[in-house]
């Protein structure tokens, strides 16, 4: 018995070691998969950052273009061409009254003298323009431009100016300007509704901050400094800047059309990686639980197997000594139970592959066969993929009034109708209940005709089953681009409901125009 006990303990240890060694590939695979997942998640977050910057830049570009268009309309008016500044002032004042967000419109001469401002009555003496550089650039290029940030001489608020050229028929040149308060630009940035830790900023051509919105203005300064230096302070491929406090921030930049401005969207790297760290903790915890479960299961299995081995060893020793041994009936019964479990597992696998009632491919088997068709259509651009979703009409009435046996007969005859209607290269399956599905491929130019012909044959054969049975068929056609089986089945399902709404015994074809 001491030898048996020693063997039993050794067997447990051996099984535990085997379990640990078997877990090593799984652990390596999990670590590699986790690394790839974290990298992919990081790319997703950076893409979100980039899309936010592009969206803000697009909004600002449209805002500036609308203002420039309105100023150009005034500059090209008859009053402006005639040099009638009073009428030009009245025109500008009406626009400001009608659109209060325009704040104010001013007209500056080449010398910098301000001819008028809608914030003051016409004729009131006004100080010189504070942005002669913008004035000279607009008059030199004859195009619209925007200035940097400065304090307005009238409003005494931080503003930037958008200017367009105004040239009279007499040759006098002016710069018609619309004052843009910085708070207005900050309101545009706030409309994006970024995360709480996100900071967005508008940067000037030299990298200075024009407007900033968010809890961390220093992040906008970091982006401005990085842009002003011509490169990020860190690796540009990683989109990382460093604030004056030494904090790293993930940043994305997007140009604002041809205006020379740049939008930056930043988020502290600590906040950026926080979701990834939470994901890492969850996955690590799950992996630890799985490993612990495997070890506990190995202990339990080792104990049970050791007990059975000990019983067999004891019985063998007793038989050798001529004593009564193990009850053969018990051993036969246990073998029968194992055989029954194996057979039940085999039956479940067969049911997943083939529908036992109709003989058609089951859901899992159909997906495997349809995936093969999808792969062939992707390999050969000339081929198109069609998916049919078939739903019986009146089936519930047959079940309720004629019994489930007759309902099963209807399902079997429907399956036969499908097999008789499709080609040898097509696949058909039953998803469950009274729902069937067909997949086929054909030359792109003939796909619609082939699918329509098969659908017509199915409708005709199902209608002839009697008992008021009919069917509605939705057909999705994917050609001229790589197919997507899931999308095709979803589109076919939608088309089936359209056919059902039009009445039974009909089909509706829908082209998949989304693209692969």
ZIQUIBEL-V868970 format. One record per residue. N is the residue number from 1. RES is the residue in one small letter. NEAR is the number of other ideal C-beta (glycine too) atoms within 12 Angstrom. Layout:
{{N;RES;NEAR} {N;RES;NEAR}}
//
This chain:
{{1;x;11} {2;x;8} {3;x;13} {4;x;21} {5;x;17} {6;x;15} {7;x;19} {8;x;27} {9;x;19} {10;x;17} {11;x;27} {12;x;27} {13;x;18} {14;x;20} {15;x;27} {16;x;25} {17;x;17} {18;x;19} {19;x;26} {20;x;18} {21;x;16} {22;x;17} {23;x;24} {24;x;16} {25;x;12} {26;x;18} {27;x;20} {28;x;14} {29;x;14} {30;x;22} {31;x;18} {32;x;14} {33;x;16} {34;x;23} {35;x;17} {36;x;15} {37;x;19} {38;x;24} {39;x;17} {40;x;16} {41;x;24} {42;x;26} {43;x;19} {44;x;18} {45;x;29} {46;x;28} {47;x;17} {48;x;24} {49;x;41} {50;x;24} {51;x;20} {52;x;34} {53;x;38} {54;x;26} {55;x;26} {56;x;44} {57;x;34} {58;x;21} {59;x;28} {60;x;42} {61;x;27} {62;x;18} {63;x;34} {64;x;37} {65;x;22} {66;x;24} {67;x;38} {68;x;31} {69;x;19} {70;x;29} {71;x;42} {72;x;25} {73;x;23} {74;x;38} {75;x;34} {76;x;22} {77;x;26} {78;x;16} {79;x;25} {80;x;34} {81;x;21} {82;x;18} {83;x;23} {84;x;22} {85;x;30} {86;x;19} {87;x;21} {88;x;35} {89;x;34} {90;x;22} {91;x;31} {92;x;40} {93;x;26} {94;x;19} {95;x;28} {96;x;28} {97;x;16} {98;x;14} {99;x;18} {100;x;12} {101;x;22} {102;x;29} {103;x;32} {104;x;38} {105;x;43} {106;x;50} {107;x;48} {108;x;39} {109;x;27} {110;x;24} {111;x;17} {112;x;25} {113;x;21} {114;x;38} {115;x;37} {116;x;35} {117;x;34} {118;x;36} {119;x;27} {120;x;23} {121;x;14} {122;x;24} {123;x;13} {124;x;15} {125;x;15} {126;x;27} {127;x;18} {128;x;18} {129;x;35} {130;x;29} {131;x;31} {132;x;24} {133;x;23} {134;x;39} {135;x;34} {136;x;21} {137;x;25} {138;x;36} {139;x;30} {140;x;17} {141;x;17} {142;x;17} {143;x;22} {144;x;34} {145;x;36} {146;x;41} {147;x;39} {148;x;30} {149;x;33} {150;x;26} {151;x;19} {152;x;30} {153;x;25} {154;x;24} {155;x;24} {156;x;13} {157;x;20} {158;x;25} {159;x;34} {160;x;42} {161;x;47} {162;x;45} {163;x;43} {164;x;40} {165;x;33} {166;x;43} {167;x;24} {168;x;26} {169;x;15} {170;x;12} {171;x;11} {172;x;23} {173;x;28} {174;x;39} {175;x;43} {176;x;50} {177;x;46} {178;x;44} {179;x;45} {180;x;44} {181;x;31} {182;x;31} {183;x;24} {184;x;32} {185;x;40} {186;x;29} {187;x;20} {188;x;35} {189;x;38} {190;x;20} {191;x;18} {192;x;29} {193;x;14} {194;x;31} {195;x;24} {196;x;13} {197;x;25} {198;x;35} {199;x;45} {200;x;48} {201;x;50} {202;x;49} {203;x;44} {204;x;33} {205;x;25} {206;x;20} {207;x;28} {208;x;27} {209;x;38} {210;x;43} {211;x;40} {212;x;37} {213;x;33} {214;x;36} {215;x;20} {216;x;36} {217;x;25} {218;x;27} {219;x;44} {220;x;41} {221;x;31} {222;x;41} {223;x;46} {224;x;38} {225;x;29} {226;x;33} {227;x;35} {228;x;23} {229;x;17} {230;x;11} {231;x;18} {232;x;28} {233;x;27} {234;x;23} {235;x;14} {236;x;17} {237;x;10} {238;x;21} {239;x;34} {240;x;31} {241;x;44} {242;x;27} {243;x;29} {244;x;17} {245;x;15} {246;x;14} {247;x;27} {248;x;29} {249;x;44} {250;x;45} {251;x;48} {252;x;41} {253;x;36} {254;x;32} {255;x;23} {256;x;36} {257;x;24} {258;x;17} {259;x;32} {260;x;30} {261;x;41} {262;x;37} {263;x;48} {264;x;54} {265;x;44} {266;x;51} {267;x;41} {268;x;31} {269;x;31} {270;x;18} {271;x;28} {272;x;32} {273;x;24} {274;x;20} {275;x;21} {276;x;27} {277;x;18} {278;x;15} {279;x;21} {280;x;23} {281;x;16} {282;x;16} {283;x;23} {284;x;19} {285;x;14} {286;x;16} {287;x;23} {288;x;17} {289;x;14} {290;x;19} {291;x;22} {292;x;16} {293;x;16} {294;x;25} {295;x;23} {296;x;16} {297;x;19} {298;x;28} {299;x;20} {300;x;18} {301;x;21} {302;x;26} {303;x;20} {304;x;18} {305;x;21} {306;x;28} {307;x;19} {308;x;20} {309;x;24} {310;x;25} {311;x;22} {312;x;22} {313;x;24} {314;x;23} {315;x;22} {316;x;16} {317;x;18} {318;x;16} {319;x;15} {320;x;11} {321;x;11} {322;x;8} {323;x;12} {324;x;11} {325;x;19} {326;x;21} {327;x;13} {328;x;13} {329;x;10} {330;x;16} {331;x;17} {332;x;13} {333;x;13} {334;x;18} {335;x;14} {336;x;14} {337;x;14} {338;x;14} {339;x;14} {340;x;14} {341;x;14} {342;x;14} {343;x;14} {344;x;14} {345;x;14} {346;x;14} {347;x;15} {348;x;16} {349;x;15} {350;x;18} {351;x;22} {352;x;21} {353;x;23} {354;x;25} {355;x;31} {356;x;19} {357;x;24} {358;x;31} {359;x;23} {360;x;33} {361;x;34} {362;x;30} {363;x;24} {364;x;22} {365;x;27} {366;x;36} {367;x;24} {368;x;21} {369;x;30} {370;x;36} {371;x;24} {372;x;23} {373;x;34} {374;x;32} {375;x;19} {376;x;25} {377;x;36} {378;x;22} {379;x;15} {380;x;19} {381;x;18} {382;x;18} {383;x;30} {384;x;38} {385;x;50} {386;x;52} {387;x;52} {388;x;51} {389;x;42} {390;x;51} {391;x;40} {392;x;39} {393;x;32} {394;x;29} {395;x;34} {396;x;19} {397;x;20} {398;x;28} {399;x;22} {400;x;14} {401;x;14} {402;x;20} {403;x;14} {404;x;16} {405;x;13} {406;x;22} {407;x;27} {408;x;22} {409;x;23} {410;x;37} {411;x;35} {412;x;23} {413;x;30} {414;x;45} {415;x;36} {416;x;23} {417;x;34} {418;x;41} {419;x;27} {420;x;20} {421;x;32} {422;x;34} {423;x;22} {424;x;9} {425;x;19} {426;x;34} {427;x;36} {428;x;40} {429;x;37} {430;x;36} {431;x;30} {432;x;20} {433;x;21} {434;x;32} {435;x;32} {436;x;47} {437;x;44} {438;x;49} {439;x;45} {440;x;46} {441;x;38} {442;x;31} {443;x;21} {444;x;26} {445;x;14} {446;x;19} {447;x;33} {448;x;27} {449;x;20} {450;x;32} {451;x;43} {452;x;25} {453;x;25} {454;x;37} {455;x;42} {456;x;23} {457;x;28} {458;x;43} {459;x;35} {460;x;21} {461;x;28} {462;x;40} {463;x;26} {464;x;21} {465;x;30} {466;x;16} {467;x;26} {468;x;23} {469;x;33} {470;x;35} {471;x;44} {472;x;39} {473;x;50} {474;x;38} {475;x;46} {476;x;43} {477;x;40} {478;x;43} {479;x;32} {480;x;23} {481;x;22} {482;x;24} {483;x;39} {484;x;23} {485;x;34} {486;x;21} {487;x;25} {488;x;44} {489;x;37} {490;x;22} {491;x;32} {492;x;44} {493;x;29} {494;x;24} {495;x;35} {496;x;39} {497;x;19} {498;x;24} {499;x;32} {500;x;26} {501;x;16} {502;x;18} {503;x;16} {504;x;25} {505;x;28} {506;x;30} {507;x;41} {508;x;32} {509;x;34} {510;x;32} {511;x;25} {512;x;35} {513;x;15} {514;x;18} {515;x;13} {516;x;21}}
//
